[in-house]
Amino acid sequence: MTLYCGIDLHSTNHLVVVIDDNDKRLEERRLGNDLSLTLTLLAPYREELVGIAVESTFNWYWLVDGLQDAGYRVDLVNPAGIKQYEGLKYTDDRYDAFWLAHLMRLGLLKTGYIYPREERAIRDVLRRRMQLVRTASRQLICAQSQLWRSTGIRVSCNQLKKADFPVPLPDGATRVAVESHLQVYRAIHTEIERLEQLVMGSVKPKPAYPLITSMTGVGPILGTTILLETGDIERFKSVGQYASYCRCVKSEKTSNGKKKGEGNSKSGNKYLSWAFSEAAHFAVRYEPLAQRFYERKRRKTNGIVAIRAIAHKLARAAYYMLRDQMPFDAGRLFAN
């Protein structure tokens, strides 16, 4: 007998459903998020179990890693990619878990990429760094705005970043507020530097690191982000698939030459989208060929579209560089 398992994962619990070749439910139970409970429940079905389909929620690491360590074949499933029967009027966790197992039985389950656990923590650290950078930037902008309102003088962020910056305000609540923003910024900046040292120490030995940082506009942080967020480049079947994953492809539905709507513009990796957009801005500043391409594109459309067009080109270049282990060639990229 061949069995299939679907798990509907939540923040505090998960529902496990095991079915046979006839879609008969042999097991259906809600468990707390404790790996030992899951392994105990699945133990009687271990020999006949073909695989386990797990929803890709924010907390899938512990469950997928634990099941793989126990020897089970695990498929990670994006809930947004699972299309259910549209005639249903009511669904619940029981049906969702069953549906995952049912699609696995039919061979129709669309699985996702299980990022290697040995690099997962470093990738997440880099994501935390991005959040801290945004928080630190807000602190500088708040201090800058407060000084501007109170003194009429606009102080640059570069001046505010200096450790010995003299706050041009008399003692009082306003001065305390500005100093508070600057103290928070400096504390966050210290943490950012600590995270950067950790990440760079882990990524630099990789052969692909000097390759990707040879791209105009891509420095250590952007290069590291691209490498860690991309993972194994072989998981992308084509350059178009990779560009779409980087959110560099226009989200639009047309029919008979007319726009009929937009697709899922949020589908893909927001961190790669940010990295290639940042790289595009730097490329326009430091690469003459990119600057000429930008000016031509901007005259026909606008600056935002022109930057995204360059980001798209850089994403495509990164795909071929990583796949074929070839260096960056600006002349080839911006030839047209």
C-alpha positions as CSV (number, residue, x, y, z in Angstrom):
1,M,0.0,0.0,0.0
2,T,1.2,3.5,-0.9
3,L,0.5,6.4,1.5
4,Y,0.8,10.2,1.2
5,C,0.9,12.8,3.9
6,G,0.0,16.5,3.9
7,I,0.7,18.9,6.8
8,D,-1.1,22.2,7.3
9,L,1.4,24.2,9.4
10,H,0.5,27.1,11.7
11,S,2.3,29.2,14.3
12,T,1.4,27.0,17.3
13,N,0.1,23.7,15.8
14,H,-0.1,21.7,12.6
15,L,-2.7,19.3,11.2
16,V,-1.4,16.0,9.8
17,V,-3.4,14.0,7.2
18,V,-2.3,10.6,5.8
19,I,-4.2,9.1,2.9
20,D,-4.0,6.0,0.7
21,D,-4.3,5.4,-3.1
22,N,-8.0,5.8,-2.9
23,D,-7.9,9.1,-0.9
24,K,-9.1,7.4,2.2
25,R,-8.0,9.2,5.3
26,L,-6.0,6.8,7.5
27,E,-4.8,9.5,9.9
28,E,-6.0,13.0,10.7
29,R,-4.8,14.7,13.8
30,R,-3.9,18.2,15.0
31,L,-0.6,18.4,17.0
32,G,1.3,21.0,18.8
33,N,4.5,22.2,17.2
34,D,6.6,19.5,18.7
35,L,8.7,17.4,16.3
36,S,8.6,14.3,18.6
37,L,4.8,14.3,18.4
38,T,4.9,14.4,14.6
39,L,7.5,11.6,14.3
40,T,5.5,9.4,16.8
41,L,2.3,9.9,14.7
42,L,4.0,9.0,11.4
43,A,6.1,6.1,12.7
44,P,3.4,3.4,11.9
45,Y,3.2,4.6,8.3
46,R,6.9,5.1,7.7
47,E,7.5,2.2,5.3
48,E,4.6,2.9,3.0
49,L,4.8,6.7,3.1
50,V,5.9,8.1,-0.3
51,G,6.5,11.7,0.9
52,I,5.2,14.5,3.1
53,A,4.0,17.8,1.7
54,V,4.5,20.7,4.1
55,E,3.1,24.3,3.7
56,S,5.8,26.9,3.3
57,T,4.9,29.1,6.2
58,F,7.2,31.5,8.1
59,N,8.1,28.7,10.6
60,W,8.8,25.7,8.3
61,Y,12.5,25.3,9.2
62,W,12.1,23.1,12.3
63,L,9.5,20.8,10.8
64,V,11.2,20.2,7.4
65,D,14.7,19.8,8.9
66,G,13.4,17.4,11.5
67,L,11.5,15.2,9.0
68,Q,14.4,15.1,6.6
69,D,16.8,14.1,9.5
70,A,14.3,11.3,10.3
71,G,14.7,10.0,6.7
72,Y,11.4,11.2,5.2
73,R,11.1,12.7,1.8
74,V,9.7,16.2,2.2
75,D,8.2,18.6,-0.4
76,L,7.9,22.2,0.5
77,V,4.8,23.8,-1.0
78,N,3.9,27.4,-1.6
79,P,0.3,27.9,-0.5
80,A,-0.2,30.6,-3.1
81,G,0.7,28.1,-5.9
82,I,-1.9,25.5,-4.9
83,K,-5.1,26.0,-6.8
84,Q,-8.1,24.3,-5.2
85,Y,-11.5,23.4,-6.7
86,E,-13.3,26.7,-7.3
87,G,-16.7,25.3,-6.5
88,L,-15.9,24.7,-2.9
89,K,-18.0,26.8,-0.5
90,Y,-16.1,25.9,2.6
91,T,-12.6,24.8,3.4
92,D,-10.7,24.3,6.7
93,D,-7.4,23.0,7.9
94,R,-8.6,19.4,7.5
95,Y,-9.3,19.9,3.8
96,D,-6.1,21.9,3.2
97,A,-3.9,19.2,4.6
98,F,-5.9,16.5,2.7
99,W,-5.6,18.5,-0.5
100,L,-1.8,18.6,-0.2
101,A,-1.6,14.8,0.1
102,H,-4.2,14.4,-2.7
103,L,-2.1,16.5,-5.1
104,M,1.0,14.5,-4.2
105,R,-0.8,11.3,-5.0
106,L,-1.8,12.7,-8.4
107,G,1.7,13.9,-9.1
108,L,0.4,17.5,-9.4
109,L,2.1,19.0,-6.4
110,K,4.1,22.1,-7.2
111,T,7.1,22.0,-4.9
112,G,9.4,24.8,-3.8
113,Y,13.1,25.1,-3.1
114,I,14.3,23.9,0.3
115,Y,17.2,26.3,1.0
116,P,20.3,24.4,2.4
117,R,20.2,24.7,6.1
118,E,24.0,25.3,6.4
119,E,23.6,28.7,4.6
120,R,20.1,29.5,5.8
121,A,21.2,31.2,9.0
122,I,23.7,33.5,7.2
123,R,21.0,34.5,4.7
124,D,18.6,35.3,7.5
125,V,21.3,37.4,9.2
126,L,21.8,39.4,6.0
127,R,18.0,40.0,5.9
128,R,18.1,41.3,9.5
129,R,20.9,43.6,8.5
130,M,18.6,45.2,5.9
131,Q,15.9,45.8,8.5
132,L,18.4,47.4,10.8
133,V,19.7,49.7,8.0
134,R,16.2,50.9,7.4
135,T,15.6,51.5,11.1
136,A,18.9,53.4,11.3
137,S,18.0,55.5,8.3
138,R,14.7,56.5,9.9
139,Q,16.6,57.7,13.0
140,L,18.8,59.9,10.9
141,I,15.8,61.3,9.0
142,C,14.0,62.0,12.2
143,A,17.0,63.9,13.7
144,Q,17.5,65.8,10.5
145,S,13.8,66.8,10.4
146,Q,13.8,67.9,14.0
147,L,16.9,70.1,13.5
148,W,15.4,71.6,10.3
149,R,12.2,72.5,12.0
150,S,13.8,74.0,15.1
151,T,16.8,75.8,13.5
152,G,15.9,76.3,9.9
153,I,19.2,74.7,9.0
154,R,19.4,71.5,7.0
155,V,22.1,69.2,8.2
156,S,23.3,66.4,5.9
157,C,23.0,62.8,7.0
158,N,26.8,62.4,6.6
159,Q,27.3,65.1,9.2
160,L,24.8,63.5,11.5
161,K,26.7,60.2,11.3
162,K,29.8,61.6,12.8
163,A,30.4,60.6,16.4
164,D,31.4,64.1,17.4
165,F,28.5,65.9,15.7
166,P,27.7,69.0,17.8
167,V,23.9,69.4,18.1
168,P,23.2,73.1,17.3
169,L,20.4,73.4,19.9
170,P,20.3,74.7,23.5
171,D,19.6,72.3,26.3
172,G,15.9,71.3,26.4
173,A,13.4,68.7,25.2
174,T,14.2,69.2,21.5
175,R,17.9,68.7,22.0
176,V,17.3,65.5,24.0
177,A,15.0,64.2,21.2
178,V,17.7,64.8,18.5
179,E,20.4,63.2,20.7
180,S,18.2,60.3,21.4
181,H,17.7,59.6,17.6
182,L,21.5,59.8,17.1
183,Q,22.3,57.5,20.0
184,V,19.9,54.9,18.6
185,Y,21.4,55.3,15.2
186,R,24.9,54.7,16.5
187,A,23.8,51.7,18.5
188,I,22.1,50.2,15.5
189,H,25.1,51.0,13.3
190,T,27.3,49.0,15.7
191,E,25.1,46.0,15.3
192,I,25.0,46.4,11.5
193,E,28.9,46.3,11.4
194,R,28.8,43.1,13.6
195,L,26.4,41.4,11.3
196,E,28.4,42.4,8.2
197,Q,31.6,40.9,9.6
198,L,29.8,37.6,10.3
199,V,28.3,37.5,6.8
200,M,31.4,38.5,4.9
201,G,33.5,35.9,6.8
202,S,31.1,33.2,5.6
203,V,30.7,34.3,1.9
204,K,34.1,35.5,0.7
205,P,35.6,32.0,0.4
206,K,32.9,31.0,-2.2
207,P,34.2,30.9,-5.8
208,A,31.2,32.8,-7.0
209,Y,31.9,35.8,-4.7
210,P,34.6,37.5,-6.8
211,L,32.7,36.6,-9.9
212,I,29.5,38.4,-8.9
213,T,31.2,41.4,-7.4
214,S,33.0,42.0,-10.7
215,M,29.6,43.3,-12.0
216,T,29.5,47.1,-12.1
217,G,27.4,48.4,-9.3
218,V,27.7,45.3,-7.1
219,G,29.8,45.6,-4.0
220,P,30.3,43.3,-1.0
221,I,26.8,43.7,0.5
222,L,24.9,43.5,-2.8
223,G,27.0,40.7,-4.1
224,T,26.5,38.7,-0.9
225,T,22.7,39.3,-1.0
226,I,22.5,38.1,-4.6
227,L,24.5,34.9,-3.9
228,L,22.6,34.0,-0.7
229,E,19.1,34.8,-2.0
230,T,19.8,33.1,-5.3
231,G,21.1,29.9,-3.9
232,D,21.7,27.1,-6.4
233,I,21.4,28.8,-9.9
234,E,20.6,25.4,-11.4
235,R,17.2,25.5,-9.8
236,F,16.1,28.1,-12.4
237,K,15.4,26.5,-15.7
238,S,15.8,29.7,-17.7
239,V,17.0,33.3,-17.5
240,G,13.5,34.5,-17.8
241,Q,12.4,32.4,-14.8
242,Y,15.3,33.9,-12.7
243,A,14.4,37.5,-13.8
244,S,10.8,36.8,-12.8
245,Y,12.0,35.5,-9.4
246,C,13.9,38.8,-9.0
247,R,10.7,40.7,-9.7
248,C,12.4,42.3,-12.7
249,V,9.6,41.2,-15.1
250,K,6.6,43.4,-15.8
251,S,3.4,42.2,-14.2
252,E,0.7,42.6,-16.8
253,K,-2.0,40.7,-18.6
254,T,-3.0,41.8,-22.2
255,S,-5.4,40.6,-24.8
256,N,-5.8,41.8,-28.3
257,G,-3.3,44.5,-27.6
258,K,-5.2,45.8,-24.6
259,K,-4.3,45.7,-20.9
260,K,-6.7,43.4,-19.1
261,G,-5.1,43.5,-15.6
262,E,-2.0,42.8,-13.7
263,G,-0.5,39.5,-12.3
264,N,1.0,38.9,-9.0
265,S,3.6,41.6,-8.8
266,K,4.7,40.5,-5.3
267,S,5.6,37.0,-6.5
268,G,9.3,36.5,-6.2
269,N,12.1,37.5,-4.0
270,K,11.9,41.0,-2.6
271,Y,15.5,41.0,-1.5
272,L,16.9,40.2,-5.0
273,S,14.6,42.9,-6.3
274,W,16.1,45.4,-3.9
275,A,19.7,44.2,-4.7
276,F,19.4,44.6,-8.4
277,S,17.6,48.0,-8.1
278,E,20.4,49.3,-5.9
279,A,23.0,47.8,-8.3
280,A,21.2,49.6,-11.2
281,H,21.6,53.0,-9.5
282,F,25.3,52.4,-8.9
283,A,25.8,51.2,-12.5
284,V,24.3,54.4,-13.9
285,R,26.7,56.4,-11.8
286,Y,29.9,54.5,-12.6
287,E,29.4,52.7,-15.9
288,P,29.2,55.0,-19.0
289,L,27.5,52.3,-21.1
290,A,24.8,51.9,-18.4
291,Q,24.4,55.7,-18.2
292,R,23.9,56.0,-21.9
293,F,21.3,53.2,-21.9
294,Y,19.6,54.9,-18.9
295,E,19.3,58.2,-20.7
296,R,17.9,56.6,-23.9
297,K,15.3,54.7,-21.9
298,R,14.4,57.7,-19.7
299,R,13.7,59.9,-22.7
300,K,11.1,57.4,-23.9
301,T,9.6,56.6,-20.5
302,N,10.7,57.9,-17.2
303,G,13.5,57.5,-14.6
304,I,11.9,54.7,-12.6
305,V,11.2,52.5,-15.7
306,A,14.7,53.1,-16.9
307,I,16.3,52.0,-13.6
308,R,14.1,48.9,-13.6
309,A,15.2,48.1,-17.1
310,I,18.8,48.2,-16.0
311,A,18.0,46.1,-13.0
312,H,16.4,43.5,-15.4
313,K,19.6,43.5,-17.5
314,L,21.8,43.0,-14.4
315,A,19.6,40.2,-13.2
316,R,19.9,38.4,-16.6
317,A,23.7,39.0,-16.5
318,A,24.0,37.6,-13.0
319,Y,22.1,34.4,-14.2
320,Y,24.6,33.7,-17.0
321,M,27.6,34.7,-14.9
322,L,26.6,32.2,-12.1
323,R,25.5,29.5,-14.5
324,D,28.4,29.6,-16.9
325,Q,31.1,31.0,-14.5
326,M,31.8,33.9,-16.9
327,P,33.0,37.4,-15.9
328,F,30.9,40.5,-16.3
329,D,31.0,42.2,-19.7
330,A,29.3,45.7,-19.7
331,G,29.8,46.0,-23.5
332,R,27.9,42.9,-24.2
333,L,25.2,43.7,-21.7
334,F,24.5,47.2,-22.9
335,A,25.2,46.6,-26.6
336,N,21.7,47.4,-27.6
